Each structure stands twice: as C-alpha cells, then as structure tokens.
Amino acid sequence: METIRTRYAGSQWLVFSAVILASASWAEVAPAAEAEAATAKAETGTPESGPASEMKPYTEVISGTGVKFDLVPIPGGTFTMGSPADEEGRNPDEGPQRKVKVSPFWMGKHEVTWDEYDIWSFRLDELRREQAGIKPTNLDVKADAVTRPTKPYVDMTFEMGHDGFPAISMTHLAAKMYCVWLSEKTGHYYRLPTEAEWEYACRAGTNTPYSWGDDPDDLEDYAWNEDTSDFQYMKIGQLKPNAWGLFDMHGNVAEWVLDRYTPTLYPGMEGDLLVNPVVVPKATEEYPRVARGGSWDQPADELRSASRLSSNPDWKIQDPQIPQSIWYFTDALHVGFRVVRPLHVPAKEKRIEMGWEPLPGEVTEDGLKGGWIDDGDGSAPADVRRELKD
C-alpha cells in the first residue's frame, strides 16, 4: 500500500491509501487492456528535433472573438526529472530521479484564462456569430461539434476575478475537451502537457529546486503562493518568467498534466533513458490525475519544479448536484492548466493511445445533462427521487 497526499477544499490535506499496479510495455505510460491501474510506457528511439526555423514564438487568435494567447517554443532535449533525496521539502513521489528525453513543442506563455476558457464553455463564439449574422467557417463547424460543459450552478470564479485571471476548478476531462475544441477552432493541434514536458519546461535548463535557483526567498519575484497572493489567484504574467519565457510556472494555479498519478516516477519502466514518457489512465478511472507547479494557497516547498499534486474525489465534496458534475470541481480553486502544441503530431489512433485526447466513455451520458439539487420539494426527476428514497 502507498500513501498519497493530496490537497482539497481550501488548503486542507487528505491522506488516503491506494494499491498501485504497474507493468512495463512498449515504451509512453498507457493502459493495459484489463489492468486496474495505468501501465508505464515510454517511446523507443530518439524524438525528432525539427528544424530550428519551425520553432518560433507566435500568437494564436481565437477566430471570431479577438481573444488571443501567446506560445513559446520549447526545444527538445534531455534532463533529469524528479528531485534528489537531499532536496529540502522533497516528497517520496518525486523519485526515483529519471533521465528523460522530450521532443520539441510550443507551450502557452501563460495559464489559460477565463477570457479564453469561457468562449468554449459558454459557447460565446457561436452566440457572437448568431448575433452578428456571420456564417461559420469550416473550422467553426468542426469546433461547434465538440462537446461542451453543462452550465455550472455557481460562479466558478468564486468572485476572485475574471478578465485576465486563470481559469480554475475545471476537471481533468474538461481541460482535455477544451484542448480538443481549441484544436478544431484554430486548425493547430493543442493538448495538455505530459508531466515530463511540464517539468522540463518549468526547469528551463536548471537542476535546482526552483527555476530561478535554490533560494525560496526569491519566490516573491516569480510566484504567487500563500505568502504573496492575498489569499486568491492573481492575474497572469505579473511577475518574472523563467529562463524560457514562461510565466507563473511556479504558483498562481497548479496546472493539469496528462498523466495519471503514481506514487513514484514511472513505475515499471526500465532503461537509462525514457523518451516522451506519459502515464495514461483508463477511461473509467477519474482519479487520481497529476497537477504541477503548486498554487496561490500553498507553501514555497510545494512550488518546487519537482513537486507533484494528486487529484481526488474530495475536490467535488461540496457539489450538491445529482449526479455530480464531470466538468467542474467545487473544491479545487487552486487548479487550472496551460496548453502545449507538439511540433510533430501522430495519427489520431496513436494520440488516443497516448492519452492525448479523451477516450470514448469519459464523457458519460449523465455528464451531458445538468445536475439536479434535491431540496425535498420534488423538483428532482422521478428516477432521481426514487434513488434518493431507496
């Protein structure tokens, strides 16, 4: 049995136990056909590096809205993932250290903001076209076909700020579906980063606890945390970026990555060099997933480059809906995400196998309907009332 520590409900800690089953196969961390937990894998061979001329910063404009975001090129390379045993504040799940090689990609300079996220979640692009009488483009038609969330029953900003602030409280599935929509909308392929890609980009060539060095006292120049944030998330891009031009990699909001959480790095994987590793969860397994970087309500040692955070069901503990939402967390005000765009994009079958996109079955039929809140007045549907009565 392994002990997993995970944050929920305003800086409280939940400790629970889980049996972790893992075995090695082919080379990403992908699910075995009937395994109870994810299987650790990593590609064989060497990732393509691509000509330098292809890797330039650029700005993506979400068509029909005027909303835009910036992408920073991240060169492919090799680094040591995880933390050494003597690093102050280290947790056991940050090891053993592994030598990892990642392919080149672009990464969002900032965390995804509400300005961007709401276009998808509230269909603002469709509404604007309808009001203006604008005919949808081919990309619009494809994007409109992507499943979008049901309406939240509360304001998901929790009155902490909207314009220019990072989007928060979305589930891992919702973040992945946003990436599917964004890919169709722009014609460029976007997804969540893998855990390895995220740490590689965060470190930006360093091997110190933080991307700026060893001293947590310098945190106030780079990161929003429990000592600097005024007890809420902050607008993106106000502090210094890391050496590769990425803002808020430490703190502000913890960021979803693709991987399933395991209590050690890539269990069952052998070899001196792991190439593009990722731990792919099963479609039926909602927890645990990994968030990286720490947040506005965490101490400095939990913002280190190697620090990991595990999701768990208590992030929905205050959700009164029946069924509980597959799109939103009521108790994860510290979680958001940023996107990446890989330089080389494999075929769709391969992307699904690697966990880059949601699997059939992750978006349940109940998830396409709004939840009900049963207050005893008979407002819930009959089948729900019967279930509650039983």
LUMBA-212685 format. One line per 3 residues: number of its first residue (from 1); for each residue x, y, z negated of C-alpha. Coordinates in pm, whole numbers, plus 50000, padded with zeros to 5 digits. Example, Ala and Ser with C-alpha at 12.3 -4.5 7.8 and 13.67 -1.06 7.14 Angstrom:
residues 2
1 = 51230,49550,49220; 51367,49894,49286
END
This chain:
residues 390
1 = 50000,50000,50000; 50121,50351,50081; 50027,50673,49903
4 = 49927,50957,50133; 49894,51317,50016; 49654,51545,50197
7 = 49517,51897,50144; 49147,51984,50137; 48891,52229,50002
10 = 49096,52538,49925; 49435,52404,49826; 49321,52102,49627
13 = 49505,51773,49673; 49353,51436,49735; 49560,51123,49685
16 = 49441,50802,49840; 49585,50470,49948; 49582,50312,50289
19 = 49723,50000,50443; 49933,50091,50744; 49967,49826,51011
22 = 50208,49890,51297; 50393,49691,51558; 50626,49776,51841
25 = 50528,49754,52205; 50605,49915,52541; 50758,50238,52429
28 = 50457,50604,52302; 50278,50506,51976; 49949,50368,52137
31 = 49670,50147,52004; 49687,49770,52032; 49372,49605,52164
34 = 49240,49482,51830; 49477,49634,51574; 49326,49805,51271
37 = 49572,50093,51298; 49782,50263,51562; 50083,50098,51720
40 = 50411,50285,51751; 50545,50321,52105; 50788,50540,52298
43 = 50871,50560,52665; 51168,50375,52806; 51421,50554,53023
46 = 51503,50922,53039; 51249,51204,53075; 51267,51416,53387
49 = 51408,51760,53320; 51275,51951,53621; 51448,52244,53789
52 = 51502,52548,53569; 51317,52764,53819; 50994,52586,53729
55 = 51021,52676,53363; 50938,53043,53327; 50716,53225,53077
58 = 50373,53310,53213; 50034,53447,53111; 49718,53242,53164
61 = 49395,53435,53218; 49069,53253,53144; 48874,53337,53457
64 = 48560,53545,53428; 48642,53668,53078; 48954,53884,53075
67 = 49085,53680,52781; 49445,53567,52826; 49723,53392,52639
70 = 50099,53353,52685; 50303,53038,52743; 50672,52992,52659
73 = 50895,52735,52836; 51045,52469,52608; 51342,52292,52769
76 = 51359,51916,52738; 51622,51783,52502; 51726,51561,52215
79 = 51703,51638,51844; 51697,51472,51503; 51337,51451,51384
82 = 51244,51443,51017; 51432,51566,50711; 51744,51438,50535
85 = 51698,51270,50198; 51858,51562,50012; 51643,51840,50164
88 = 51470,52039,49891; 51094,51986,49887; 51115,51678,50107
91 = 50836,51416,50109; 50890,51046,50192; 50673,51068,50505
94 = 50937,51288,50669; 51164,50993,50727; 51349,50797,50820
97 = 51511,51053,51046; 51496,50953,51412; 51682,51066,51721
100 = 51414,51177,51968; 51417,51298,52327; 51131,51503,52470
103 = 51051,51615,52824; 51015,51985,52910; 50685,52163,52854
106 = 50530,52503,52802; 50385,52590,52462; 50141,52859,52359
109 = 50333,53154,52221; 50057,53187,51961; 49792,52975,51796
112 = 49462,52955,51985; 49245,53248,51877; 48873,53279,51823
115 = 48867,53503,52131; 48977,53202,52339; 48800,52926,52149
118 = 48456,53087,52146; 48448,53103,52526; 48429,52724,52519
121 = 48234,52663,52200; 47960,52921,52267; 47960,52895,52650
124 = 48043,53265,52675; 48184,53220,53025; 47858,53068,53150
127 = 47646,53336,52983; 47855,53614,53131; 47821,53470,53483
130 = 47447,53431,53441; 47402,53786,53316; 47616,53929,53597
133 = 47468,53706,53865; 47812,53569,53955; 47835,53240,54143
136 = 48056,52982,53965; 48383,52878,54128; 48478,52513,54178
139 = 48687,52533,53859; 48390,52683,53673; 48168,52395,53782
142 = 48420,52140,53653; 48466,52327,53326; 48090,52362,53274
145 = 48060,51982,53286; 48291,51936,52985; 48108,51856,52660
148 = 48093,52149,52420; 48016,52161,52046; 47675,52190,51891
151 = 47609,52522,51721; 47772,52548,51376; 47532,52602,51088
154 = 47761,52863,50927; 48003,53129,51048; 48323,52927,51091
157 = 48545,53232,51034; 48416,53238,50676; 48438,53619,50703
160 = 48818,53614,50720; 48837,53785,51060; 48767,53709,51426
163 = 48930,53914,51703; 49299,53828,51722; 49278,53572,51442
166 = 49348,53200,51490; 49050,52969,51538; 49010,52732,51243
169 = 48810,52445,51099; 48768,52251,51424; 48806,51873,51417
172 = 49086,51697,51599; 48832,51586,51860; 48711,51943,51912
175 = 49067,52066,51968; 49123,51792,52228; 48794,51869,52403
178 = 48888,52237,52417; 49206,52135,52598; 49003,51929,52848
181 = 48780,52231,52914; 49077,52469,52941; 49245,52238,53192
184 = 48936,52232,53413; 48883,52606,53373; 49236,52708,53471
187 = 49350,52427,53700; 49656,52374,53477; 49682,52070,53253
190 = 49674,52156,52882; 49670,51934,52573; 49773,51924,52209
193 = 50146,51874,52148; 50276,51545,52021; 50422,51552,51672
196 = 50771,51518,51822; 50714,51803,52068; 50581,52024,51791
199 = 50879,51972,51559; 51126,52008,51847; 50971,52342,51946
202 = 50948,52459,51585; 51313,52385,51513; 51424,52565,51831
205 = 51767,52404,51817; 51812,52419,51439; 51856,52138,51186
208 = 51781,52348,50878; 51464,52327,50664; 51317,52630,50844
211 = 51371,52757,51197; 51542,53067,51052; 51775,52874,50821
214 = 51786,52740,50465; 51658,53029,50256; 51284,53024,50173
217 = 51318,53385,50055; 51333,53488,50423; 50988,53339,50475
220 = 50814,53676,50444; 50971,53782,50775; 50842,53478,50966
223 = 50544,53316,50796; 50214,53372,50620; 50173,53148,50317
226 = 50022,53158,49968; 50271,53426,49859; 50235,53660,50159
229 = 49892,53611,50319; 49649,53786,50083; 49461,53455,50046
232 = 49342,53422,50406; 49468,53362,50757; 49620,53659,50939
235 = 49622,53797,51293; 49857,53614,51525; 50202,53743,51620
238 = 50261,53999,51346; 50585,53851,51213; 50912,53742,51374
241 = 50911,53450,51622; 51155,53160,51615; 51456,53150,51849
244 = 51243,53018,52136; 50986,53296,52109; 50709,53106,51928
247 = 50513,53293,51661; 50359,53154,51341; 50504,52804,51377
250 = 50551,52819,51002; 50235,52908,50810; 49922,53104,50901
253 = 49730,52790,51004; 49851,52431,51012; 49836,52301,51369
256 = 49683,51983,51506; 49909,51747,51699; 49804,51440,51896
259 = 49936,51181,51655; 49773,50956,51402; 49927,50999,51058
262 = 50156,50720,50937; 50342,50730,50603; 50680,50703,50778
265 = 50801,50829,51115; 50715,50587,51398; 50687,50259,51204
268 = 50777,49951,51405; 50976,50143,51664; 51331,50027,51716
271 = 51624,50174,51904; 51871,50457,51861; 51674,50696,52084
274 = 51296,50739,52105; 51171,50902,52425; 50846,51102,52410
277 = 50705,50910,52111; 50342,50955,52005; 50114,50764,51766
280 = 49777,50714,51936; 49472,50649,51713; 49184,50422,51805
283 = 48871,50594,51935; 48672,50461,51640; 48922,50592,51386
286 = 48857,50956,51296; 49120,50975,51022; 49399,51031,50946
289 = 49547,51275,51200; 49853,51500,51162; 49868,51879,51129
292 = 50203,52058,51127; 50357,52384,51009; 50175,52450,50683
295 = 49929,52732,50629; 49832,53054,50458; 49738,52875,50134
298 = 50046,52654,50092; 50382,52699,49915; 50705,52757,50104
301 = 50833,52398,50088; 50521,52279,50274; 50603,52511,50564
304 = 50935,52341,50642; 50993,52223,51001; 50965,51856,50898
307 = 50665,51889,50664; 50356,51685,50760; 49989,51711,50660
310 = 49732,51430,50684; 49362,51489,50754; 49093,51303,50560
313 = 48710,51282,50529; 48700,51528,50239; 48762,51805,50489
316 = 48385,51767,50550; 48292,51730,50184; 48066,52039,50184
319 = 47899,51968,50519; 47530,51913,50429; 47425,51810,50779
322 = 47288,51469,50870; 47490,51339,51045; 47799,51539,50956
325 = 47945,51731,51248; 48205,51574,51477; 48309,51926,51578
328 = 48367,52124,51257; 48519,52092,50910; 48370,52285,50618
331 = 48681,52238,50405; 48972,52288,50646; 49001,52665,50658
334 = 49376,52615,50690; 49376,52414,51018; 49397,52539,51378
337 = 49605,52448,51684; 49806,52566,51983; 49827,52417,52331
340 = 50108,52280,52546; 50136,52224,52920; 50370,51939,53022
343 = 50595,52000,53321; 50508,51658,53462; 50152,51523,53435
346 = 50088,51148,53473; 49773,50993,53619; 49453,51011,53413
349 = 49468,50643,53313; 49812,50699,53167; 49704,51020,52992
352 = 49421,50838,52818; 49652,50552,52721; 49891,50801,52561
355 = 49609,50968,52370; 49638,51297,52555; 49262,51304,52618
358 = 48957,51191,52418; 48857,50830,52467; 48507,50719,52562
361 = 48329,50665,52234; 48496,50951,52049; 48211,51183,52147
364 = 47921,50996,51987; 47556,51039,52081; 47487,51188,51738
367 = 47769,51434,51798; 47584,51581,52094; 47290,51674,51871
370 = 47269,51933,51597; 47276,51801,51242; 46984,51830,51001
373 = 46984,51962,50647; 46718,51779,50446; 46585,52003,50171
376 = 46288,51784,50084; 46036,51981,50288; 46000,51717,50557
379 = 46194,51918,50815; 46432,51634,50899; 46327,51389,51173
382 = 46124,51089,51061; 46404,50836,51111; 46639,51051,50901
385 = 46377,51085,50623; 46330,50707,50620; 46705,50655,50592
388 = 46728,50901,50302; 46434,50735,50128; 46587,50390,50164
END
